[in-house]
Amino acid sequence: MGRVQVLISQRVSFVRLVLFDLDNTLLAGDSDFEWAQFLIEQGVLDREVYEARNQAFYDQYKAGTLDIHEFLNFQLKPLSRHPRAVLDTWHREFMARKIMPIIRASARELVMRHRRDLRVAITATNSFVTAPIAREFGIDNLIATEPEQRAGEFTGNVAGIPCFREGKVKRLEQWLAEQDRTLASFDESWFYSDSLNDLPLLARVTHPVAVNPDATLRAHAEKYGWPIISLN
C-alpha cells in the first residue's frame, strides 16, 4: 500500500489545486471507523473491548474533541500485531465489503470534474487504510497520517505529524514545499470537506466547499458565504 504520491514534473503547470477530504465527504461513511469494525467482525479485535471505544472515538471526532494521539494509539496498534501480507489480504476484503458500497457516483463525478487540476486526497485517516481508496477515485496524490514502519512492517506508532486539524495544514505545506510550491503558487485552491475539524485548512484555500457538512461547519459556511453541496 504505502503513501500515494506522484512527483510533479517541472514542465507541468497546474493552475488549480483541489483537495478532497475522504471520510464522509467523498465516502458516505468513515473509513477509519469501518476498518475497526471490519477487524471486529473478522474476530481480529475483541468486540466487547473495541466496539464501544471505536464508537466513542468516532463521536469525539464528530464533536471536535478528539485527542488524535490517544486515537492513533488505539487505531495503529492492531497494525503492529499482524504481518503486512496478512493486513494487505484483509484490506482487499475490507475494500470490497466496506468501502465500495459507500463510494457514491456523485463523488466520482466531482473528482472527474477536476481532472485537469492537481488533485490531492488529504485525510486524517492513516495511509494504509486510505491509499487504495484514493486510487479507487483516480486521485494520484495522498496526504494522510503515516503509520511508522520498520522493514516493511508497522510498529503501531505514528510517523511525523498527524494529518489532523492544524496538522493537516502543516502536512500540506510540507508536501507542497517538496515540489518548491506553496498555496500561493496556484491561481485557485479548493478544499471539499464535511467536518468542523477541517476549518483550519478550509480557511486557507481560496474556495472552501462544505460537503454534507456537520452542524458547526454548516453554520460557519453560512456565515462566510461558502458553498454548501450534497453528494447524497
N, C-alpha and C positions, 0 to 999 in steps of 0.2 A: 504494500500500500504506500505508506510514506507521504510525504508532503508533495502536493502537486504544484509544480512551479515551472513556468516557461520563461526563459530569459529572453527579453525583448531585443530584437536586433536594432542597432542604432539607425538602420536605414528605414525602419518603420516608425511613422509618426502618428500617434493616436491623439485626436482632438479631445475625446471624452473618456473619462474614467468612470466605470459603472461598477458599483459594489453591491453585492447581494448578500443579505443575511440568509441563512438556510432554514433554521428551525422556526416553524410557524410563520414563515414568510414564503419561500419557495416550496417548502414542505407543509402539508396540512397536518402537522404534528411536530414533535420534538425528538430528534434522533438520539440525543443523549439519554432521555428518559426511556425511549423504546429499546435502546441497546441493553440497559439494565434489566428491563422487563423481559427481553429475549433471553438473557442469561438465566433469569429466574425460571422461566418456562422450560429451559433446557435442563434444569436441575443443577446448573453450574454454581449458582448462588442460592443460598437458603432463603426460601420465600418469607418465612417468619421474620428473619433478621433484616433482609434487604428491602422488601417491598415498601414497608412503612417509611424507611429512611429515603428511598428513592422518591416517593411522593412528597415527603417533607421538603427535600431539596428543591423539587420542581416548584412547589408552592412558594418557597422563599425566592426563587428566581423570578417568578411572575410578580411577586410583591416588591422586588428590588432590594431585598435584604440578604441575598445570598453571600455567604463567605466563600469566595471562589477557591481558596486553598483547602478549606475543610471539604468542600465538594470534590475537588480533584483527588484528594486522598481517598475518598470513597470510590470515585469513578475509575481511577487509573490503577489502583492496587490489583483488581482482578486480572488486568492485562499481564501482570508480572508472574502470575501463578501458572501460566499455560504457555507451551511453545508457540512461537509465531505461526508455524504451519497450521496448528490446530485453530488458532484465532482466525486466520485467514479463511479456513474452511467454514467456521461458524459465521464469519461475516458475509460470505456469499449467500448463506441461507437467510441471514438477517436481512440482506438487501431484498431478497425475493419475498419474504414473508411480511416484513415490517415497513420497508421503505417504498418499494414500488407501488403499493396501494395508496400511499399518501403523496405521490407526485401528481400534481394537478396539470391538466393540459394547458390551463391558462398561465401557469408558471412557466412551462416550457415556451409558450408563445412570448411571454415577457422577455425571457432570456434571448430568444431568437431575434426580437426586435432590436436588440443591442449588439447584433453580430458584428457590426463594423467598428465597435468600440473596444477598448481594453476592459475586459470583463474579469472580475475577481469575486470569488466567494469568500466572505470573511465571517468567521464564526467562532464563538466561544467553545464549541464542542471540539474534542480532540481530533487530530488529523487522521488517526487510524479509522475512526468511525466515519469521518466526512469526506475523505479523499475519493472513495468510489462514488459517493453521492454527487460531488462536484463533476466528476467525469460523466456521470449519467446525464447531467444537464448540458454537457458540452462546454463546461467552463474550465479552461486550462490552468487558471491560477487560483490557488487556495492559500489563504492566511488563516490559520487555526491555532488553537492551543496545541503545543507539541509535547507528546509523551517522550520522556527520556529513554534512550536506547543504548545498550551495550552489546556489541557483537550481534546486532540484528534482533535482539530480544528486549522487551520492555522491562524497565526497572520498577515501575509503579510510581515514579516521580515525574514531575513536570520539568521540561527544559525551557529555560528562559521565562519571559513574561507571559502570563496567561492572556489570551486574546479576549478580554472581557472588560466592559465599561471603558475607562480611560486607557486600559491596556490595549484595547482594540485600536485606538488612535496611535499609540506608540508603535504597535506592530506594523500598522500600515505605513507609518513614516519610515520605519526601518526597511521595509520591503521596497518602498519607492527609492530610498537612498541607495540601495544596492544597484539600482538602474540609473543613478545620477538624476533622479527626478524628485519632485515634491508635488503636493497637491496643486500648487500654483503653476506647475508645468502644463496643466490641462486647461483648455478654454472652459470646460464644464466638468463637474464631478457630480455623480449621482449616488445615492445610497438608499436602497429599499430595505426597510426593516419593520417589524411588528412591535418592538419591545422598548419600554422605558429605559432598559439597560443600555440601549444604543444611542441615547440622547447625546453623549459627548461626541460621537462621530457624526451623527446626523447634523449637529450644529456646525460642523467643519466643512461640509460639502456645499456646493452651490445649489444643488437640487435634492433636498431631503424629501423622501416619499414614505408616508406611513402606510403599511400594508396590513389590512385586517388588524389594526392597532389595539393594544390594551388600553384601558381607560385613561391612564396617565399620558401615554403618548398621543392618544386622540385629542385630549384636552390641549396639549402642547401644540399639536399640529393645527388645531382650530384657532388657537390664539395667534400663531405666527403665519397663518395662511399657507401652510404646507399642504400639498395634495394628499388626499386620503383615498386609497383604492382598495378594492376587494379582489382576491384571487379565488374566491369560492366557486 
